[in-house]
Amino acid sequence: MKPLYEDLWISTPEFPAAEQQPELMMHGFMLRHPRGNLLISRVEHPQDHNALADLGGVMRHYLTHWHEAAPGALAIQQRFNNPLYCHARSLGPVSRVVEPDATFMAQESHFGDFHILPSPGHTPGSCSYFYHSPWGKRYLFVGDTLTQDQSGWRTLIVAESNLNDLHNTLARYRTLQPDVVLMSSTRGHLSWQEVNAEQWQQAINEAERSPLDVRDGPSG
């Protein structure tokens, strides 16, 4: 784990088999919330699990979609005894790897300031998280709904994606005002990007124009 901001850490990157996706890089994030450490997305490396222990453990773990259900989530749950959260429409596939403790279907807020935003489209159970840090930055965790590659901002379409839902989710993103966008996977690019209001609208425009269709290949 390495720090990005005063209260936000990023995990060691994961790379799938080179012959499948040579530029694909996956990350998870740890948010140091006043109530305890929140883990978002997947964190598989054991050295990161040790770093989490040094940073005070994990109070809750949130998945952005079921593709993040991996052995590391179970290892973290067993080590830190933390509840695992996901969207209800991700429950079935997530449960084949690790048992969630709670699910959600609609927008809600945890601790009054950590906002859960169901974001269907990439998968039926995709979800985003929005948090206005007391240090000033507004973080938006988008999972794989948005990503970046060498061509710029993209939406990620897999076999289970719903294009109408994805369009509606991107329209909802337009109403948000993040300072930092945090992605679970990217291709040849960093997994976070600072944006201003104009850049954020341009990013969504670009993603809508140039979707990344991987329906015939591995998904993120």
ABEGO torsion letter per residue (X at the ends): XBBABAABBBBBBBBBBAAABAABBBBBBBBBBAAEBBBBEBBABAAAAAAAAAAGEBABBBBABAAABBAAAAAAAAAAGBBBBBBAAAAAAAAAABBBABBBABBBBBGGABBBBBBBGABAABBBBBBBBAAGBBBBBAEAABBBBAAEBBBBBBAABBAAAAAAAAAAAAABBBABBBBABBBGBBABBBBBAAAAAAAAAAAAABBBBAAABBBX
